[in-house]
């Protein structure tokens, strides 16, 4: 998912260079959404991994 966010960010930069403001704004919005979804999913999996690990046995 982070790869898709990076791809849309690159598309937005290229579109901005060539003057396509609407396409650039749309690509930036998609990249932001995908990035924040990636961050939320990463944090949820990190927390779930900590709880799933359990207490160590000695």
MOGI-V606242 format. One record per pair of residues at least 24 apart in sequence whose ideal C-beta (glycine too) atoms are under 10 Angstrom apart, sorted by sequence separation. I is the first residue (numbers start at 0). J is the second residue. D is the distance in whole Angstrom. If there is no record, write none. Layout:
BEGIN
I_J_D, I_J_D
END
This chain:
BEGIN
6_30_8, 7_31_9, 4_29_8, 5_30_8, 7_32_9, 8_33_9, 3_29_8, 4_30_5, 7_33_7, 8_34_8, 3_30_8, 4_31_8, 6_33_9, 7_34_9, 4_32_8, 5_33_9, 4_33_4, 5_34_9, 3_33_5, 4_34_4, 2_33_9, 3_34_9, 4_35_9, 1_33_8, 4_36_9, 0_33_6, 1_34_7, 3_36_10, 4_37_6, 0_34_8, 3_37_9, 4_38_10, 1_36_10, 2_37_9, 0_36_7, 1_37_5, 0_37_5, 1_38_9, 0_38_10, 0_40_7, 1_41_9, 0_41_9
END
